[in-house]
C-alpha cells in the first residue's frame, strides 16, 4: 500500500508578497495586476476570498466584489525562488517528488516510516520544517492515491493536515461536490449537473459501465476517481518521474487594443525570448512554432510553421513567428492578444546542417546562455534582443512554472 502526500502552499503568491511587505498581512490582497487591467486573478488572500474573489476571476470583477482590496502586479522571479526553497525541503523528506505546479507537489512517502515515523507524524515534521525554512504555510493531504491526497489537502486548507485512511477513500469523497474531483472543470461540472450528478456519490452510483457509455474514456476515468483511484491523464506518470512538456507558450493581452505594427512586432520578439528561455531551461528544442492572434472582436486565428532544423534560439523563434504574423495579420485591425507557442519538442539530436551554420548557432547558444545567467541575477529585462526592447511588458504571474522542476503535470482537456 502506497503512502502519498500532496503538499499545497497556502495562498502562495500572496504569502510570498507578505514576506517582502509585512504590512499586507491580514488584508484583502489580489495578485495578478491592477484592478482596472484586463487579465485574471492569480491568487487572493483569504481575506479577499471572503468577498467571493478567487483565482481565474477577471481582475475587474474582483475589484467590484472587493473594492478595498490591494491589487499587486506580482513578482514571478520571487515566486520561482520561493518554489525552489519549497522543493529543497520536500527533497529531504522523500527522493520521489513531483512538482505539479509552482506551489504544489506530490511526495511518495512509501517506506519512509522507519526514518520519519508514521504518515501523520511525518506530515507534522514536514509542516513544521516548511514553515521554519521558508516562512510559508502549507496544507498536506495524505492518502494511498494521488487523487485523494490532492482532494484532502484542499479540504485541509488553510495550514492543515488531513489523512484519509486506506479503504476509506470512497466514503471520504462521497459527500463532496463533483467539482472537487481533479479534472472536473466548470464546463464538465455543468454537464454533469444537467444529468443530476452533483455529488461524488452520484458518480459512484452510476457506475463504470454507465459513465463509460455516456462519456467514453473520460467517463471511465471519472468512475475510477469516484472510488478514490488514480485514473485519467492527471496520473499517467509515477511520482518522481519527469514528464517533459508537450508545448511551451507565452501570451500577452494588451491593456488597450492596438494596431501599431511596431508595438505588435516588439511584443512578439519579447514573447519569443520568453519561450526560448523556457526551452533552454528544459533542455528542449522545438520544430513547430505557432502564432496566436486575437482581434478586438475576440475572433482568433492561429498559424503554425514547421522548421527544417529544431531550435531553442530566440532569434530563430522570432524570425519564424514574424513570418507567420506578417502573413496572417490584417494590417490596421486592432489586436487584443498575441501568443507564441513552441511544440514538437525534443532534444535536438539528429539534425543536419552545414559547418558554417553550426558555428553560428553555437555562438548564439553561448551568447544566450550568458544572457540567461544575467537574467537570473538581474531580472528578465536585463538582456534582450534589440527587436524586443520596446516590447516591455511584465511576465504574467500565471507563467511562473519553471519547466526545469521535476514532474510537470500533463495537460488536462477537461480542466
C-alpha positions as a Markdown table, in Angstrom:
| # | Residue | x | y | z |
|---|---|---|---|---|
| 1 | Unk | 0.0 | 0.0 | 0.0 |
| 2 | Unk | 1.4 | 3.4 | -1.0 |
| 3 | Unk | 1.6 | 6.5 | 1.1 |
| 4 | Unk | 1.3 | 9.7 | -0.9 |
| 5 | Unk | 1.5 | 13.3 | 0.3 |
| 6 | Unk | 0.1 | 16.2 | -1.6 |
| 7 | Unk | 1.7 | 19.4 | -0.3 |
| 8 | Unk | -0.1 | 22.6 | -1.3 |
| 9 | Unk | 1.3 | 26.0 | -0.3 |
| 10 | Unk | -1.3 | 28.2 | 1.2 |
| 11 | Unk | -2.1 | 31.4 | -0.9 |
| 12 | Unk | 1.4 | 31.1 | -2.2 |
| 13 | Unk | 1.8 | 34.2 | -4.3 |
| 14 | Unk | 0.2 | 36.4 | -1.6 |
| 15 | Unk | 2.2 | 34.7 | 1.2 |
| 16 | Unk | 5.5 | 35.4 | -0.7 |
| 17 | Unk | 4.5 | 39.0 | -1.2 |
| 18 | Unk | 3.8 | 39.3 | 2.6 |
| 19 | Unk | 7.4 | 38.2 | 3.2 |
| 20 | Unk | 8.6 | 41.3 | 1.4 |
| 21 | Unk | 5.8 | 43.6 | 2.7 |
| 22 | Unk | 4.6 | 42.5 | 6.1 |
| 23 | Unk | 2.1 | 45.4 | 6.0 |
| 24 | Unk | 0.0 | 43.2 | 3.7 |
| 25 | Unk | -0.7 | 40.6 | 6.3 |
| 26 | Unk | -4.4 | 40.4 | 7.4 |
| 27 | Unk | -5.5 | 42.5 | 4.4 |
| 28 | Unk | -7.5 | 41.7 | 1.3 |
| 29 | Unk | -4.8 | 41.2 | -1.4 |
| 30 | Unk | -5.2 | 40.3 | -5.0 |
| 31 | Unk | -2.2 | 39.2 | -7.1 |
| 32 | Unk | -2.5 | 39.4 | -10.9 |
| 33 | Unk | -2.4 | 43.1 | -12.0 |
| 34 | Unk | -4.0 | 46.5 | -11.5 |
| 35 | Unk | -7.7 | 46.5 | -10.7 |
| 36 | Unk | -8.7 | 48.1 | -14.0 |
| 37 | Unk | -6.5 | 45.9 | -16.1 |
| 38 | Unk | -7.5 | 43.1 | -18.5 |
| 39 | Unk | -6.4 | 39.8 | -17.0 |
| 40 | Unk | -7.3 | 37.4 | -14.3 |
| 41 | Unk | -6.7 | 36.9 | -10.6 |
| 42 | Unk | -3.7 | 34.7 | -10.0 |
| 43 | Unk | -4.1 | 34.5 | -6.2 |
| 44 | Unk | -6.2 | 36.1 | -3.5 |
| 45 | Unk | -5.6 | 36.3 | 0.3 |
| 46 | Unk | -8.1 | 34.5 | 2.5 |
| 47 | Unk | -9.5 | 38.0 | 3.5 |
| 48 | Unk | -10.3 | 38.7 | -0.2 |
| 49 | Unk | -11.8 | 35.3 | -0.7 |
| 50 | Unk | -14.4 | 36.1 | 1.9 |
| 51 | Unk | -15.8 | 38.6 | -0.6 |
| 52 | Unk | -16.0 | 35.9 | -3.4 |
| 53 | Unk | -12.7 | 36.7 | -5.1 |
| 54 | Unk | -11.0 | 33.6 | -6.5 |
| 55 | Unk | -8.2 | 32.7 | -8.9 |
| 56 | Unk | -9.0 | 32.9 | -12.7 |
| 57 | Unk | -11.6 | 35.6 | -12.0 |
| 58 | Unk | -11.3 | 38.8 | -14.1 |
| 59 | Unk | -9.5 | 41.5 | -12.2 |
| 60 | Unk | -12.2 | 44.0 | -12.9 |
| 61 | Unk | -14.8 | 41.6 | -11.4 |
| 62 | Unk | -12.6 | 41.1 | -8.3 |
| 63 | Unk | -12.4 | 44.9 | -7.9 |
| 64 | Unk | -16.2 | 45.2 | -7.9 |
| 65 | Unk | -16.6 | 42.4 | -5.3 |
| 66 | Unk | -13.8 | 43.7 | -3.1 |
| 67 | Unk | -13.2 | 47.4 | -3.8 |
| 68 | Unk | -11.0 | 47.8 | -0.8 |
| 69 | Unk | -8.5 | 45.1 | -1.9 |
| 70 | Unk | -4.9 | 45.8 | -2.6 |
| 71 | Unk | -4.1 | 44.8 | -6.1 |
| 72 | Unk | -0.5 | 43.7 | -6.9 |
| 73 | Unk | 1.1 | 43.0 | -10.3 |
| 74 | Unk | 3.1 | 40.1 | -8.9 |
| 75 | Unk | 6.8 | 39.1 | -9.0 |
| 76 | Unk | 7.4 | 35.8 | -10.9 |
| 77 | Unk | 11.1 | 35.8 | -10.0 |
| 78 | Unk | 10.3 | 35.9 | -6.3 |
| 79 | Unk | 7.8 | 33.0 | -6.7 |
| 80 | Unk | 10.3 | 30.9 | -8.6 |
| 81 | Unk | 12.9 | 31.5 | -5.9 |
| 82 | Unk | 10.5 | 30.5 | -3.1 |
| 83 | Unk | 9.4 | 27.5 | -5.1 |
| 84 | Unk | 13.0 | 26.3 | -5.3 |
| 85 | Unk | 13.2 | 26.6 | -1.5 |
| 86 | Unk | 10.0 | 24.6 | -1.1 |
| 87 | Unk | 11.4 | 21.9 | -3.4 |
| 88 | Unk | 14.6 | 21.7 | -1.4 |
| 89 | Unk | 12.6 | 21.0 | 1.8 |
| 90 | Unk | 10.5 | 18.3 | 0.1 |
| 91 | Unk | 13.6 | 16.6 | -1.3 |
| 92 | Unk | 14.8 | 16.0 | 2.3 |
| 93 | Unk | 11.6 | 14.0 | 3.1 |
| 94 | Unk | 11.4 | 11.8 | 0.0 |
| 95 | Unk | 13.6 | 11.1 | -3.0 |
| 96 | Unk | 10.4 | 10.8 | -5.1 |
| 97 | Unk | 8.9 | 14.3 | -5.6 |
| 98 | Unk | 6.8 | 15.6 | -8.5 |
| 99 | Unk | 6.1 | 19.3 | -8.7 |
| 100 | Unk | 2.5 | 19.6 | -10.0 |
| 101 | Unk | 2.8 | 23.4 | -10.3 |
| 102 | Unk | 4.9 | 26.1 | -8.8 |
| 103 | Unk | 3.2 | 25.8 | -5.4 |
| 104 | Unk | 2.1 | 22.2 | -5.1 |
| 105 | Unk | 3.8 | 18.8 | -5.2 |
| 106 | Unk | 3.3 | 15.1 | -4.7 |
| 107 | Unk | 5.6 | 13.0 | -2.5 |
| 108 | Unk | 5.8 | 9.2 | -2.5 |
| 109 | Unk | 6.4 | 8.5 | 1.2 |
| 110 | Unk | 6.1 | 4.8 | 0.9 |
| 111 | Unk | 8.8 | 3.1 | 3.0 |
| 112 | Unk | 9.8 | 6.1 | 5.0 |
| 113 | Unk | 8.2 | 5.2 | 8.3 |
| 114 | Unk | 11.4 | 3.8 | 9.8 |
| 115 | Unk | 13.2 | 7.1 | 9.2 |
| 116 | Unk | 10.4 | 9.6 | 9.6 |
| 117 | Unk | 7.7 | 7.8 | 11.6 |
| 118 | Unk | 4.1 | 7.0 | 10.6 |
| 119 | Unk | 2.4 | 9.2 | 8.0 |
| 120 | Unk | 0.8 | 11.7 | 10.4 |
| 121 | Unk | 4.0 | 12.2 | 12.3 |
| 122 | Unk | 6.0 | 12.6 | 9.1 |
| 123 | Unk | 3.4 | 15.2 | 7.8 |
| 124 | Unk | 3.7 | 17.2 | 11.0 |
| 125 | Unk | 7.5 | 17.2 | 10.7 |
| 126 | Unk | 7.3 | 18.4 | 7.1 |
| 127 | Unk | 4.7 | 21.0 | 8.1 |
| 128 | Unk | 7.0 | 22.5 | 10.8 |
| 129 | Unk | 10.1 | 22.3 | 8.6 |
| 130 | Unk | 8.4 | 24.0 | 5.7 |
| 131 | Unk | 7.4 | 26.9 | 8.0 |
| 132 | Unk | 10.7 | 27.2 | 9.7 |
| 133 | Unk | 12.8 | 27.2 | 6.5 |
| 134 | Unk | 10.6 | 29.1 | 4.0 |
| 135 | Unk | 8.4 | 31.1 | 6.4 |
| 136 | Unk | 5.4 | 29.9 | 4.4 |
| 137 | Unk | 2.4 | 27.8 | 5.4 |
| 138 | Unk | 1.3 | 24.7 | 3.6 |
| 139 | Unk | -1.5 | 22.2 | 3.7 |
| 140 | Unk | -0.9 | 18.4 | 3.4 |
| 141 | Unk | -3.2 | 15.7 | 2.2 |
| 142 | Unk | -2.3 | 12.1 | 2.8 |
| 143 | Unk | -3.8 | 9.0 | 1.1 |
| 144 | Unk | -2.9 | 5.8 | -0.8 |
| 145 | Unk | -3.6 | 7.6 | -4.1 |
| 146 | Unk | -2.5 | 11.0 | -5.5 |
| 147 | Unk | -6.1 | 11.9 | -6.4 |
| 148 | Unk | -7.4 | 11.6 | -2.9 |
| 149 | Unk | -4.3 | 13.2 | -1.4 |
| 150 | Unk | -4.9 | 16.2 | -3.6 |
| 151 | Unk | -8.6 | 16.5 | -2.6 |
| 152 | Unk | -7.7 | 16.0 | 1.1 |
| 153 | Unk | -5.1 | 18.8 | 1.1 |
| 154 | Unk | -7.7 | 21.1 | -0.4 |
| 155 | Unk | -10.1 | 20.1 | 2.4 |
| 156 | Unk | -7.3 | 20.7 | 5.0 |
| 157 | Unk | -6.8 | 24.4 | 3.9 |
| 158 | Unk | -5.5 | 26.6 | 5.3 |
| 159 | Unk | -2.5 | 25.4 | 7.1 |
| 160 | Unk | -3.8 | 21.9 | 8.0 |
| 161 | Unk | -3.2 | 18.2 | 7.6 |
| 162 | Unk | -5.7 | 15.6 | 6.6 |
| 163 | Unk | -5.1 | 11.8 | 6.3 |
| 164 | Unk | -7.7 | 9.7 | 4.6 |
| 165 | Unk | -7.1 | 6.2 | 5.9 |
| 166 | Unk | -6.7 | 3.3 | 3.4 |
| 167 | Unk | -10.1 | 1.8 | 2.5 |
| 168 | Unk | -11.9 | 5.0 | 3.4 |
| 169 | Unk | -11.3 | 6.8 | 0.1 |
| 170 | Unk | -14.8 | 6.4 | -1.5 |
| 171 | Unk | -16.5 | 7.2 | 1.8 |
| 172 | Unk | -14.4 | 10.4 | 2.1 |
| 173 | Unk | -15.2 | 11.6 | -1.4 |
| 174 | Unk | -18.9 | 10.6 | -1.5 |
| 175 | Unk | -20.4 | 13.8 | 0.1 |
| 176 | Unk | -18.2 | 16.2 | -1.9 |
| 177 | Unk | -19.3 | 18.3 | -4.9 |
| 178 | Unk | -18.2 | 16.7 | -8.2 |
| 179 | Unk | -16.1 | 19.9 | -8.9 |
| 180 | Unk | -13.8 | 18.7 | -6.1 |
| 181 | Unk | -12.6 | 15.9 | -8.4 |
| 182 | Unk | -9.4 | 16.8 | -10.3 |
| 183 | Unk | -10.2 | 17.2 | -13.9 |
| 184 | Unk | -13.8 | 18.4 | -13.5 |
| 185 | Unk | -13.8 | 22.0 | -14.6 |
| 186 | Unk | -16.7 | 24.4 | -15.0 |
| 187 | Unk | -18.0 | 23.0 | -18.3 |
| 188 | Unk | -17.7 | 19.4 | -17.1 |
| 189 | Unk | -19.5 | 20.3 | -13.8 |
| 190 | Unk | -22.3 | 22.0 | -15.7 |
| 191 | Unk | -22.8 | 18.9 | -18.0 |
| 192 | Unk | -22.8 | 16.6 | -15.0 |
| 193 | Unk | -25.2 | 18.7 | -13.0 |
| 194 | Unk | -27.6 | 18.6 | -16.0 |
| 195 | Unk | -27.7 | 14.9 | -15.6 |
| 196 | Unk | -28.4 | 15.2 | -11.9 |
| 197 | Unk | -24.8 | 14.4 | -10.9 |
| 198 | Unk | -23.9 | 16.9 | -8.2 |
| 199 | Unk | -22.0 | 14.9 | -5.6 |
| 200 | Unk | -19.3 | 12.3 | -6.0 |
| 201 | Unk | -21.7 | 9.7 | -4.6 |
| 202 | Unk | -23.8 | 10.3 | -7.7 |
| 203 | Unk | -20.9 | 9.4 | -9.9 |
| 204 | Unk | -20.3 | 6.2 | -7.9 |
| 205 | Unk | -23.9 | 5.3 | -8.1 |
| 206 | Unk | -24.0 | 5.4 | -11.9 |
| 207 | Unk | -21.0 | 3.1 | -12.1 |
| 208 | Unk | -18.2 | 2.5 | -14.6 |
| 209 | Unk | -20.3 | 1.0 | -17.4 |
| 210 | Unk | -22.9 | 3.8 | -17.5 |
| 211 | Unk | -20.3 | 6.6 | -17.2 |
| 212 | Unk | -18.3 | 4.9 | -19.9 |
| 213 | Unk | -21.3 | 4.8 | -22.2 |
| 214 | Unk | -22.2 | 8.4 | -21.6 |
| 215 | Unk | -18.7 | 10.0 | -21.6 |
| 216 | Unk | -16.3 | 7.5 | -23.1 |
| 217 | Unk | -12.7 | 7.3 | -21.7 |
| 218 | Unk | -13.3 | 10.4 | -19.6 |
| 219 | Unk | -16.3 | 8.7 | -18.0 |
| 220 | Unk | -14.3 | 5.6 | -17.2 |
| 221 | Unk | -11.7 | 7.8 | -15.5 |
| 222 | Unk | -14.5 | 9.6 | -13.5 |
| 223 | Unk | -15.7 | 6.2 | -12.3 |
| 224 | Unk | -12.3 | 5.3 | -11.0 |
| 225 | Unk | -11.8 | 8.7 | -9.3 |
| 226 | Unk | -15.2 | 8.4 | -7.6 |
| 227 | Unk | -13.7 | 5.3 | -5.9 |
| 228 | Unk | -10.6 | 7.1 | -5.0 |
| 229 | Unk | -8.3 | 5.7 | -7.6 |
| 230 | Unk | -5.7 | 7.5 | -9.7 |
| 231 | Unk | -7.3 | 7.5 | -13.2 |
| 232 | Unk | -7.0 | 9.6 | -16.3 |
| 233 | Unk | -4.3 | 11.8 | -17.7 |
| 234 | Unk | -3.5 | 13.6 | -14.5 |
| 235 | Unk | -1.8 | 10.5 | -13.2 |
| 236 | Unk | -0.1 | 8.9 | -16.1 |
| 237 | Unk | 3.4 | 9.2 | -14.7 |
| 238 | Unk | 4.7 | 7.9 | -11.4 |
| 239 | Unk | 5.6 | 10.3 | -8.6 |
| 240 | Unk | 9.2 | 11.4 | -9.1 |
| 241 | Unk | 9.1 | 10.5 | -12.8 |
| 242 | Unk | 9.8 | 13.5 | -15.0 |
| 243 | Unk | 7.3 | 14.3 | -17.8 |
| 244 | Unk | 8.5 | 16.6 | -20.4 |
| 245 | Unk | 6.1 | 19.4 | -21.5 |
| 246 | Unk | 4.3 | 18.8 | -24.8 |
| 247 | Unk | 4.4 | 22.5 | -25.6 |
| 248 | Unk | 5.7 | 25.8 | -24.2 |
| 249 | Unk | 3.9 | 29.0 | -24.8 |
| 250 | Unk | 3.5 | 32.6 | -23.6 |
| 251 | Unk | 0.7 | 35.1 | -24.3 |
| 252 | Unk | 0.2 | 38.8 | -23.8 |
| 253 | Unk | -3.1 | 40.6 | -23.6 |
| 254 | Unk | -2.9 | 44.4 | -24.2 |
| 255 | Unk | -4.5 | 46.9 | -21.8 |
| 256 | Unk | -5.9 | 48.6 | -24.9 |
| 257 | Unk | -6.2 | 47.0 | -28.3 |
| 258 | Unk | -3.5 | 48.2 | -30.7 |
| 259 | Unk | -2.9 | 48.2 | -34.5 |
| 260 | Unk | 0.6 | 49.6 | -34.1 |
| 261 | Unk | 2.8 | 47.3 | -36.2 |
| 262 | Unk | 6.0 | 48.2 | -34.4 |
| 263 | Unk | 4.4 | 47.5 | -31.0 |
| 264 | Unk | 2.9 | 44.2 | -32.1 |
| 265 | Unk | 6.2 | 43.0 | -33.6 |
| 266 | Unk | 8.2 | 44.0 | -30.5 |
| 267 | Unk | 5.7 | 42.1 | -28.3 |
| 268 | Unk | 6.3 | 39.0 | -30.5 |
| 269 | Unk | 10.0 | 39.5 | -30.0 |
| 270 | Unk | 9.6 | 39.6 | -26.3 |
| 271 | Unk | 7.3 | 36.5 | -26.3 |
| 272 | Unk | 9.8 | 34.7 | -28.5 |
| 273 | Unk | 12.5 | 35.4 | -25.9 |
| 274 | Unk | 10.4 | 34.1 | -23.1 |
| 275 | Unk | 9.6 | 30.8 | -25.0 |
| 276 | Unk | 13.3 | 30.4 | -26.0 |
| 277 | Unk | 14.4 | 30.8 | -22.4 |
| 278 | Unk | 12.0 | 28.1 | -21.2 |
| 279 | Unk | 13.1 | 25.8 | -23.9 |
| 280 | Unk | 16.7 | 26.1 | -22.7 |
| 281 | Unk | 15.7 | 25.6 | -19.1 |
| 282 | Unk | 14.0 | 22.4 | -20.1 |
| 283 | Unk | 16.9 | 21.5 | -22.4 |
| 284 | Unk | 14.5 | 21.1 | -25.3 |
| 285 | Unk | 14.3 | 22.2 | -28.9 |
| 286 | Unk | 11.2 | 22.9 | -31.0 |
| 287 | Unk | 10.3 | 22.0 | -34.5 |
| 288 | Unk | 6.9 | 23.7 | -34.7 |
| 289 | Unk | 6.0 | 27.3 | -34.0 |
| 290 | Unk | 2.5 | 28.6 | -33.7 |
| 291 | Unk | 1.2 | 32.2 | -33.6 |
| 292 | Unk | -2.0 | 33.1 | -31.8 |
| 293 | Unk | -3.6 | 36.4 | -32.7 |
| 294 | Unk | -6.9 | 37.7 | -31.2 |
| 295 | Unk | -8.7 | 40.8 | -32.6 |
| 296 | Unk | -10.8 | 43.3 | -30.8 |
| 297 | Unk | -14.0 | 41.3 | -31.6 |
| 298 | Unk | -12.4 | 38.2 | -30.0 |
| 299 | Unk | -12.1 | 36.5 | -33.3 |
| 300 | Unk | -8.9 | 34.4 | -33.1 |
| 301 | Unk | -6.6 | 33.0 | -35.7 |
| 302 | Unk | -3.7 | 30.5 | -35.3 |
| 303 | Unk | -0.9 | 29.9 | -37.8 |
| 304 | Unk | 1.8 | 27.2 | -37.5 |
| 305 | Unk | 5.1 | 26.6 | -39.2 |
| 306 | Unk | 7.4 | 23.6 | -39.0 |
| 307 | Unk | 11.1 | 24.2 | -39.3 |
| 308 | Unk | 13.7 | 22.1 | -41.0 |
| 309 | Unk | 16.1 | 22.4 | -38.1 |
| 310 | Unk | 14.9 | 22.2 | -34.4 |
| 311 | Unk | 15.9 | 25.2 | -32.3 |
| 312 | Unk | 15.9 | 26.8 | -28.9 |
| 313 | Unk | 17.3 | 30.1 | -30.1 |
| 314 | Unk | 15.3 | 33.3 | -29.5 |
| 315 | Unk | 16.3 | 34.7 | -32.9 |
| 316 | Unk | 15.1 | 31.6 | -34.8 |
| 317 | Unk | 11.8 | 31.6 | -32.9 |
| 318 | Unk | 11.2 | 35.3 | -33.6 |
| 319 | Unk | 12.0 | 35.1 | -37.3 |
| 320 | Unk | 9.6 | 32.2 | -37.7 |
| 321 | Unk | 6.8 | 33.9 | -35.7 |
| 322 | Unk | 7.3 | 37.2 | -37.5 |
| 323 | Unk | 6.8 | 35.5 | -40.9 |
| 324 | Unk | 3.5 | 34.0 | -39.6 |
| 325 | Unk | 2.4 | 37.3 | -38.2 |
| 326 | Unk | 3.1 | 39.3 | -41.4 |
| 327 | Unk | 1.3 | 36.7 | -43.4 |
| 328 | Unk | -1.7 | 36.4 | -41.1 |
| 329 | Unk | -2.4 | 39.9 | -39.6 |
| 330 | Unk | -4.9 | 42.2 | -41.3 |
| 331 | Unk | -3.0 | 45.5 | -41.2 |
| 332 | Unk | -4.8 | 48.2 | -39.4 |
| 333 | Unk | -7.0 | 45.7 | -37.5 |
| 334 | Unk | -6.7 | 46.3 | -33.7 |
| 335 | Unk | -5.2 | 43.3 | -31.8 |
| 336 | Unk | -6.2 | 42.3 | -28.3 |
| 337 | Unk | -3.9 | 39.4 | -27.7 |
| 338 | Unk | -0.7 | 37.8 | -29.1 |
| 339 | Unk | 0.7 | 34.4 | -28.3 |
| 340 | Unk | 3.8 | 32.3 | -29.2 |
| 341 | Unk | 3.8 | 28.5 | -28.8 |
| 342 | Unk | 6.6 | 26.0 | -29.4 |
| 343 | Unk | 5.7 | 22.4 | -29.9 |
| 344 | Unk | 7.0 | 19.1 | -31.4 |
| 345 | Unk | 9.6 | 19.3 | -28.7 |
| 346 | Unk | 12.7 | 17.1 | -28.5 |
| 347 | Unk | 16.4 | 17.1 | -27.5 |
| 348 | Unk | 17.5 | 18.4 | -30.9 |
| 349 | Unk | 19.7 | 15.4 | -31.7 |
| 350 | Unk | 19.9 | 14.1 | -35.2 |
| 351 | Unk | 19.5 | 17.4 | -37.0 |
| 352 | Unk | 21.8 | 18.1 | -40.0 |
| 353 | Unk | 23.3 | 21.4 | -41.0 |
| 354 | Unk | 26.5 | 22.7 | -42.7 |
| 355 | Unk | 29.5 | 23.6 | -40.6 |
| 356 | Unk | 29.1 | 27.4 | -41.1 |
| 357 | Unk | 25.5 | 27.3 | -39.8 |
| 358 | Unk | 26.6 | 25.1 | -36.9 |
| 359 | Unk | 29.3 | 27.5 | -36.0 |
| 360 | Unk | 26.9 | 30.5 | -36.0 |
| 361 | Unk | 24.3 | 28.6 | -33.9 |
| 362 | Unk | 27.0 | 27.6 | -31.4 |
| 363 | Unk | 27.9 | 31.2 | -30.9 |
| 364 | Unk | 24.3 | 32.2 | -30.4 |
| 365 | Unk | 23.9 | 29.4 | -27.9 |
| 366 | Unk | 26.9 | 30.7 | -25.9 |
| 367 | Unk | 25.6 | 34.2 | -26.0 |
| 368 | Unk | 22.1 | 33.3 | -24.9 |
| 369 | Unk | 23.5 | 31.1 | -22.1 |
| 370 | Unk | 25.4 | 34.1 | -20.8 |
| 371 | Unk | 22.3 | 36.2 | -21.2 |
| 372 | Unk | 20.2 | 33.7 | -19.2 |
| 373 | Unk | 22.7 | 33.9 | -16.4 |
| 374 | Unk | 22.4 | 37.7 | -16.3 |
| 375 | Unk | 18.6 | 37.4 | -16.4 |
| 376 | Unk | 18.7 | 35.0 | -13.4 |
| 377 | Unk | 20.8 | 37.5 | -11.5 |
| 378 | Unk | 19.3 | 40.9 | -12.6 |
| 379 | Unk | 15.9 | 40.1 | -13.9 |
| 380 | Unk | 14.4 | 39.1 | -17.3 |
| 381 | Unk | 14.8 | 42.6 | -18.8 |
| 382 | Unk | 18.5 | 42.8 | -18.1 |
| 383 | Unk | 19.4 | 41.5 | -21.5 |
| 384 | Unk | 17.1 | 41.4 | -24.5 |
| 385 | Unk | 17.1 | 41.3 | -28.3 |
| 386 | Unk | 17.0 | 44.8 | -30.0 |
| 387 | Unk | 13.7 | 43.8 | -31.6 |
| 388 | Unk | 12.2 | 43.2 | -28.1 |
| 389 | Unk | 13.5 | 46.4 | -26.4 |
| 390 | Unk | 10.2 | 48.2 | -26.8 |
| 391 | Unk | 8.1 | 45.1 | -26.1 |
| 392 | Unk | 8.2 | 46.0 | -22.4 |
| 393 | Unk | 5.5 | 44.1 | -20.6 |
| 394 | Unk | 5.9 | 42.2 | -17.4 |
| 395 | Unk | 5.8 | 38.4 | -17.3 |
| 396 | Unk | 2.3 | 37.1 | -16.3 |
| 397 | Unk | 2.2 | 35.5 | -12.9 |
| 398 | Unk | 0.4 | 32.5 | -14.4 |
| 399 | Unk | 3.6 | 31.7 | -16.3 |
| 400 | Unk | 5.8 | 31.2 | -13.3 |
| 401 | Unk | 6.2 | 27.4 | -13.5 |
| 402 | Unk | 9.9 | 26.7 | -14.3 |
| 403 | Unk | 10.0 | 23.6 | -16.5 |
| 404 | Unk | 13.3 | 22.6 | -15.0 |
| 405 | Unk | 11.3 | 21.4 | -12.0 |
| 406 | Unk | 10.6 | 17.6 | -12.0 |
| 407 | Unk | 7.1 | 16.2 | -12.6 |
| 408 | Unk | 5.4 | 18.8 | -14.7 |
| 409 | Unk | 1.8 | 17.9 | -14.8 |
| 410 | Unk | 0.4 | 16.7 | -18.2 |
| 411 | Unk | -2.3 | 19.0 | -19.7 |
| 412 | Unk | -5.9 | 18.1 | -19.0 |
| 413 | Unk | -8.5 | 18.9 | -21.6 |
| 414 | Unk | -11.4 | 18.9 | -19.2 |
| 415 | Unk | -10.0 | 21.4 | -16.7 |
